[in-house]
Amino acid sequence: SVPGWLVQVLRHETHVNVVAAALEVVAEVGSSAELPALRAARYRFDDDAFIQFAADLAISRIEAA
């Protein structure tokens, strides 16, 4: 149930710090199923450099696995 909850956070949460925490977890335990939500979070917070970095890191780790 954790991956589903993380997807909801990445897609709908408005607080940048909560999204950043979710990105860190997804970078460690995420799978290709979370990639659309990662890209959505990256797009929603396109003016936040840390979110861009964290989303890109999570995406690259998942794609490399």
Backbone as CSV, one residue per row, in Angstrom:
resi,resn,N_x,N_y,N_z,CA_x,CA_y,CA_z,C_x,C_y,C_z
1,SER,0.814,-1.206,0.000,0.000,0.000,0.000,0.859,1.272,0.000
2,VAL,2.119,1.152,0.381,2.994,2.326,0.419,3.210,2.926,-0.964
3,PRO,3.501,2.122,-1.983,3.684,2.739,-3.309,2.454,3.514,-3.772
4,GLY,1.275,2.981,-3.530,0.055,3.692,-3.924,-0.104,4.999,-3.185
5,TRP,0.240,5.001,-1.908,0.162,6.225,-1.109,1.174,7.249,-1.627
6,LEU,2.370,6.795,-1.943,3.392,7.710,-2.454,2.971,8.329,-3.784
7,VAL,2.337,7.535,-4.631,1.845,8.063,-5.903,0.835,9.175,-5.654
8,GLN,-0.058,8.968,-4.705,-1.057,9.992,-4.388,-0.385,11.268,-3.872
9,VAL,0.633,11.107,-3.035,1.372,12.266,-2.525,2.039,13.009,-3.681
10,LEU,2.717,12.271,-4.545,3.414,12.907,-5.659,2.463,13.610,-6.616
11,ARG,1.272,13.077,-6.778,0.319,13.652,-7.721,-0.508,14.804,-7.154
12,HIS,-0.753,14.799,-5.829,-1.738,15.734,-5.298,-1.266,16.641,-4.160
13,GLU,-0.207,16.281,-3.481,0.237,17.087,-2.341,0.709,18.458,-2.828
14,THR,0.355,19.492,-2.073,0.742,20.845,-2.463,1.944,21.376,-1.676
15,HIS,2.270,20.746,-0.574,3.396,21.230,0.247,4.699,20.633,-0.279
16,VAL,5.595,21.497,-0.672,6.831,21.085,-1.326,7.664,20.160,-0.446
17,ASN,7.692,20.373,0.863,8.502,19.522,1.734,7.961,18.103,1.821
18,VAL,6.653,17.948,1.760,6.051,16.616,1.777,6.385,15.885,0.475
19,VAL,6.298,16.581,-0.632,6.652,15.988,-1.920,8.136,15.623,-1.939
20,ALA,8.980,16.463,-1.394,10.418,16.170,-1.348,10.679,14.898,-0.546
21,ALA,10.001,14.735,0.573,10.176,13.518,1.381,9.708,12.291,0.608
22,ALA,8.589,12.417,-0.090,8.087,11.295,-0.893,9.069,10.940,-2.005
23,LEU,9.672,11.934,-2.606,10.654,11.686,-3.663,11.848,10.909,-3.137
24,GLU,12.285,11.234,-1.944,13.415,10.519,-1.356,13.089,9.050,-1.141
25,VAL,11.871,8.769,-0.672,11.467,7.378,-0.452,11.334,6.646,-1.786
26,VAL,10.695,7.271,-2.754,10.519,6.636,-4.059,11.877,6.355,-4.711
27,ALA,12.841,7.225,-4.501,14.175,6.995,-5.064,14.788,5.709,-4.517
28,GLU,14.435,5.338,-3.302,14.987,4.140,-2.674,14.191,2.878,-2.987
29,VAL,12.866,2.984,-3.040,12.033,1.778,-3.139,11.106,1.774,-4.346
30,GLY,11.173,2.789,-5.186,10.233,2.915,-6.286,10.489,1.934,-7.420
31,SER,9.469,1.802,-8.249,9.559,0.950,-9.431,9.058,1.749,-10.634
32,SER,9.059,1.114,-11.773,8.613,1.812,-12.980,7.153,2.241,-12.880
33,ALA,6.394,1.636,-11.991,4.994,2.024,-11.809,4.863,3.453,-11.291
34,GLU,5.884,3.948,-10.598,5.845,5.302,-10.046,6.369,6.367,-11.002
35,LEU,6.911,5.978,-12.136,7.495,6.960,-13.055,6.510,8.042,-13.505
36,PRO,5.275,7.722,-13.871,4.358,8.805,-14.254,4.110,9.809,-13.126
37,ALA,4.003,9.328,-11.905,3.792,10.232,-10.767,5.029,11.078,-10.501
38,LEU,6.194,10.499,-10.688,7.436,11.268,-10.532,7.495,12.396,-11.547
39,ARG,7.161,12.083,-12.768,7.178,13.109,-13.817,6.110,14.172,-13.563
40,ALA,4.978,13.756,-13.032,3.919,14.716,-12.706,4.369,15.667,-11.598
41,ALA,5.023,15.136,-10.581,5.516,15.988,-9.488,6.579,16.947,-10.009
42,ARG,7.450,16.445,-10.860,8.494,17.297,-11.442,7.866,18.446,-12.221
43,TYR,6.823,18.147,-12.962,6.143,19.167,-13.751,5.423,20.178,-12.851
44,ARG,4.733,19.689,-11.816,3.981,20.590,-10.932,4.886,21.545,-10.175
45,PHE,6.090,21.110,-9.842,7.030,21.950,-9.085,8.207,22.348,-9.975
46,ASP,7.907,22.767,-11.186,8.969,23.072,-12.147,9.805,24.289,-11.774
47,ASP,9.373,25.045,-10.780,10.158,26.206,-10.349,10.989,25.923,-9.105
48,ASP,11.014,24.671,-8.651,11.760,24.309,-7.443,12.955,23.426,-7.830
49,ALA,14.140,23.955,-7.659,15.352,23.250,-8.087,15.551,21.935,-7.344
50,PHE,15.231,21.895,-6.058,15.428,20.651,-5.321,14.477,19.566,-5.811
51,ILE,13.225,19.913,-6.040,12.261,18.928,-6.541,12.714,18.405,-7.903
52,GLN,13.211,19.284,-8.749,13.716,18.858,-10.056,14.850,17.848,-9.882
53,PHE,15.781,18.183,-9.004,16.920,17.301,-8.749,16.462,15.968,-8.177
54,ALA,15.612,15.991,-7.164,15.174,14.765,-6.490,14.349,13.885,-7.428
55,ALA,13.497,14.492,-8.218,12.704,13.721,-9.178,13.599,13.094,-10.237
56,ASP,14.543,13.867,-10.755,15.473,13.328,-11.757,16.302,12.176,-11.192
57,LEU,16.733,12.316,-9.932,17.508,11.252,-9.285,16.647,9.994,-9.146
58,ALA,15.422,10.137,-8.669,14.538,8.989,-8.509,14.270,8.320,-9.856
59,ILE,13.997,9.119,-10.868,13.740,8.571,-12.205,14.956,7.812,-12.727
60,SER,16.129,8.400,-12.577,17.333,7.732,-13.096,17.631,6.443,-12.336
61,ARG,17.407,6.422,-11.032,17.633,5.197,-10.255,16.662,4.098,-10.657
62,ILE,15.403,4.459,-10.853,14.408,3.462,-11.240,14.700,2.942,-12.642
63,GLU,15.029,3.835,-13.557,15.303,3.404,-14.932,16.567,2.577,-15.035
64,ALA,17.513,2.769,-14.124,18.762,2.017,-14.151,18.608,0.622,-13.551
65,ALA,17.547,0.419,-12.778,17.377,-0.879,-12.090,16.909,-1.961,-13.017
